[in-house]
Amino acid sequence: MTEATTTDLRRIPFQTADGGSATLADYGDQVLLVVNVASKCGLTPQYEQLEELQRAYADRGFTVLGFPCNQFMGQEPGSMDEILEYCSVTWGVTFPVFDKIKVNGGGAAPLYKALKKSKDAEGGRGPVLWNFEKFVVTPEGGIHRFRPTVKPDDPAIIEVIESHLPR
């Protein structure tokens, strides 16, 4: 976890699926789960667990934010319309899915440049390793990083979410 400047993090603009602009601040003091997603990945079934979290905690001040990324073996090749339809029809996704981004390299989205400064449970930081890397951003300023193979319903993620939701 990093007690970072989430005030600054929450002000970084990113593009919505329809070409508009948004920031994490648009979600107020919610607990946010930011995740880079892909439709043709072995980890794609995590969409189901992400949606279960969204449905379980949305009324308590939680939102999943999905960012499609095609940087890992071209596993998100579709257009935004195709991606949104796939998410809706295949997984029943109700959480926001934003415009396709890059998470690593010189062209990485500014939001991800900031998120990657945080450490995972083993103290590692740096590049996103694969699709479905997760960052829980808390209203108090914490960033909790979980690598791709940690499932969205893992007890460590649930504990972070629940401990930062209003009682």
BELZIHU-V108711 format. One record per residue. SS is DSSP state (H for helix, E for strand, - for the rest). OMEGA is omega in whole degrees, 0 to 359 (NA if undefined). Layout:
ss-><SS,SS>
omega-><OMEGA,OMEGA>
This chain:
ss-><-,E,E,-,-,H,H,H,H,-,-,-,-,E,E,E,-,-,-,-,E,E,-,H,H,H,H,-,-,-,E,E,E,E,E,E,E,-,-,-,-,-,-,-,-,H,H,H,H,H,H,H,H,H,H,H,H,H,H,H,-,E,E,E,E,E,E,E,E,-,-,-,-,-,-,-,-,-,-,H,H,H,H,H,H,H,H,H,H,H,H,-,-,-,-,E,E,E,E,E,E,-,-,-,-,-,-,-,-,H,H,H,H,H,H,-,-,-,-,E,-,-,-,-,-,-,-,-,-,-,-,-,-,E,E,E,E,-,-,-,-,E,E,E,E,E,-,-,-,-,-,-,-,-,H,H,H,H,H,H,H,H,H,H,-,-,->
omega-><176,171,188,177,181,173,177,179,182,180,182,181,173,187,175,181,181,175,177,180,178,173,175,179,178,180,175,182,180,167,185,173,181,184,174,188,177,186,187,185,175,179,182,177,175,175,182,180,177,180,177,176,180,182,183,190,184,182,181,178,181,176,169,176,182,179,178,181,182,185,185,179,176,186,173,188,189,173,179,178,179,180,181,178,179,181,183,186,186,187,180,185,176,179,182,173,187,181,179,182,167,181,181,176,183,180,181,178,180,178,181,174,180,182,184,176,181,181,173,184,180,180,180,174,179,188,170,186,185,174,175,168,190,176,174,179,183,179,183,178,180,172,181,187,179,183,188,184,174,185,181,181,176,181,179,178,180,181,179,180,185,182,181,176,175,181,NA>
